Amino acid sequence: MRQIRELLRLHFDEGLSQRLIARSLGVVRSTVERVIKRFLACGLTWPLDPALSDADLEQRLYRGAAHVGSAKGCARPNYAEVVKQQVARMKRSAIRDVRSMPWCPTGPDALVSNWPASWFEVPLSPG
């Protein structure tokens, strides 16, 4: 629920600073500043006409009711595809980093076939 009337009352009637208004309403100071700028820009005067409903006030300030949950109509990314691309990029980067090391032989099977066999030996008994 919007607290536009209370914000405007605290600003015009009580003369509180934007910081104190923000703290008392639980919003950030820039929100208070924006609402006051919108109020002054749309040509309304304080005190408001008692016949002006909250919906009408919101219509005048924001040119329409609030659209909850609609972030400017932006298309959401395909997160599965983004993750797939990032994993592929990380794999290419890791292979490039390993191949750039001076001890690493080159070639299509170099990363596995040219490693010493002792690296793959598993002891059968502890000790």
N, C-alpha and C positions, 0 to 999 in steps of 0.2 A: 504494500500500500504506500502510495506516495504521501509525503509530508510537506507538500508545497506551501499550503496555507500557514502551517506552523513555522516553516522556515522564513517565509515573508514577514510573519508577525514578529518573530524574534529580531529580524533585521530592521524593520521600519518602526515598530512600536517600542521594543526594548533597546534598540541601538547596540546590540551585541556584535562583537567582531565575527568575522567569518569562521575563524578558528574555534571560537566558543560555540557558535551555532552548529558547526560540524560535529564537535564533541558531544553536544547535548542530543543530537539527532542520530548519532552513530553513522555518519557518512564522512567522506573525505572533504577537505576544504575546497578542492577544485569543483566539487559538485555544487556546493553552496554558491561559489562564484558564478558558475555557469547558469544556475537557476535565476540568480539576481540579474545577470546580463540579459537573459531571455525575457524576463519580466519587463525590464526597462525598454528593451528593443521592440516588444510587441505593442507598446503604447498603453498598457494598463496603468491604472493609478491606485495608490494605496490610500485609504482602505478599499478593499474590493467590494463590489456590489454584492449584497447578500443574496441576490437572486442568481448570481453566477455559481453554478454547480462545480464540483470538483472535476467532472468530466469536461465541462466547457472550459474551465481554466487550463486543463491539460491540453485540450484541443488548441487553445489559443497559443500556449507556450511551445508545444511540440508538434503542432499541425497533425494531430491524430493521437489515438490512444496508444499506450505502450504495447509493443509486441514482445511478449515474454518469450525468450528463447530463440529469437531470430536474429542472428548476427549478420546483418547486412546482406543476407541472401547469398553468402559465399558458398561455393561448392566445397564439400568435405573431401579430403584426399582419400584415395584408396590405400588404407594403411597396410594391408597385406602386400600390395605391390611396393610400397615404400620400404617396408622391412626387407623384402626380397632383394631390392636394389642395393640397400645398405649392406646386407650380408655379402652379396656378390662383390661389392666394392671393397669390403674388408678382406675377403679372400684374395682378390687380385693384389691388394696392397701387401698382404702377408707373404705371398709367393714372391712378389717383386723384392721385398726386403730380404728374404732368405737367399734368393738367387744373387743378390748383390754382395753377399758376404764373400770374402776372398777365398775361403776354404771350400766353397760350394761348387761342385762341378756343374757344367751346363749340359743341356740336352733335354729331350722330352721326358725321359724316365730318370733323369739324374737325381731327383729328390729322393727316390727310394732305392733304385738299383745300385747306385754307386756308394751307398753308405756302408760302413764296415759291418760285416755280418755279426760281429760281437755285440752290436747295439741291439740286435733282435734276439739274442740268445737268452733263454729263460732258464735259470738254474732249476734242476729237478729236485734237489734237496737243499735244505738250508745249510749254510755253512760256508 
